[in-house]
Amino acid sequence: MSAATTMRFDEVDKIEATDLLKSMGISFNGYLAMAVKQLINQRRIPFEIVPPRNVPTEETRMAMLRAEAKAAGLIPDNDPGFTDPDEFFASLEA
């Protein structure tokens, strides 16, 4: 027995996904049915959740911000740039 449902997707995303799935021989609806079945079977999201392409991670974003601050002269070039509080406090004692 199947149940109908209505879902909304970004139009461009749906077109891209449909084309990609078609190249794999899978329909969009077929993929959704497989994903739901795997969610049930595995009792977890059946795929890795990753950020969109070309979106920097928090670590990368902070490194970019730090580089921009150094380039603007807000942070000296020889600043050690601590990421660990213990390392920072140890440097104060040295």
C-alpha positions as CSV (number, residue, x, y, z in Angstrom):
1,M,0.0,0.0,0.0
2,S,1.4,3.4,-0.9
3,A,0.4,6.9,0.5
4,A,0.6,10.1,-1.5
5,T,2.5,13.1,-0.2
6,T,3.3,16.5,-1.5
7,M,6.7,18.1,-1.1
8,R,8.2,21.4,-2.1
9,F,11.7,21.7,-3.5
10,D,13.7,24.5,-5.0
11,E,13.0,24.3,-8.7
12,V,16.6,24.3,-9.7
13,D,17.6,21.7,-7.1
14,K,14.8,19.4,-8.3
15,I,15.8,19.7,-11.9
16,E,19.5,19.1,-11.1
17,A,18.6,16.1,-8.9
18,T,16.1,14.7,-11.4
19,D,18.8,14.9,-14.2
20,L,21.4,13.3,-12.0
21,L,19.1,10.5,-10.9
22,K,18.0,10.0,-14.5
23,S,21.6,9.4,-15.5
24,M,21.7,6.7,-12.9
25,G,18.5,5.1,-14.1
26,I,16.5,6.2,-11.0
27,S,13.4,8.4,-10.9
28,F,13.1,11.3,-8.4
29,N,10.2,9.5,-6.7
30,G,12.1,6.2,-6.7
31,Y,15.0,7.9,-5.0
32,L,12.8,9.4,-2.3
33,A,11.2,6.0,-1.7
34,M,14.6,4.4,-1.4
35,A,15.8,7.1,1.0
36,V,12.7,6.7,3.2
37,K,13.1,2.9,3.2
38,Q,16.8,3.1,4.1
39,L,15.9,5.6,6.9
40,I,13.6,3.0,8.3
41,N,15.9,0.0,7.8
42,Q,19.0,1.8,9.1
43,R,17.2,3.8,11.8
44,R,19.4,6.8,10.8
45,I,19.8,9.2,8.0
46,P,21.2,6.9,5.3
47,F,23.8,9.4,3.9
48,E,26.4,11.8,5.1
49,I,25.2,15.4,5.6
50,V,27.8,17.8,4.1
51,P,27.8,21.5,3.6
52,P,27.0,22.9,0.2
53,R,30.0,23.1,-2.2
54,N,32.2,26.1,-1.9
55,V,30.9,27.0,1.6
56,P,33.8,27.2,4.0
57,T,33.8,25.4,7.2
58,E,33.9,27.4,10.5
59,E,37.6,26.6,10.8
60,T,38.3,27.8,7.3
61,R,36.1,30.9,7.7
62,M,38.0,31.8,10.9
63,A,41.4,31.3,9.1
64,M,40.2,33.6,6.3
65,L,39.0,36.2,8.7
66,R,42.4,36.1,10.5
67,A,44.3,36.4,7.3
68,E,42.1,39.4,6.3
69,A,42.8,41.0,9.7
70,K,46.5,40.5,9.3
71,A,46.4,41.9,5.8
72,A,44.5,45.0,7.2
73,G,47.2,45.4,9.9
74,L,44.7,44.6,12.7
75,I,46.8,41.6,13.8
76,P,50.6,41.7,13.7
77,D,52.2,39.3,11.2
78,N,54.2,37.6,14.0
79,D,51.1,36.9,16.1
80,P,51.1,33.2,17.1
81,G,47.3,32.9,16.7
82,F,46.4,30.6,19.5
83,T,43.4,28.2,19.1
84,D,43.9,26.4,22.5
85,P,43.5,28.4,25.7
86,D,46.1,26.3,27.5
87,E,48.7,27.1,24.8
88,F,47.9,30.8,25.2
89,F,48.3,30.8,29.0
90,A,51.5,28.7,28.7
91,S,52.9,31.4,26.4
92,L,52.2,34.1,29.0
93,E,54.2,32.2,31.6
94,A,57.2,31.8,29.3
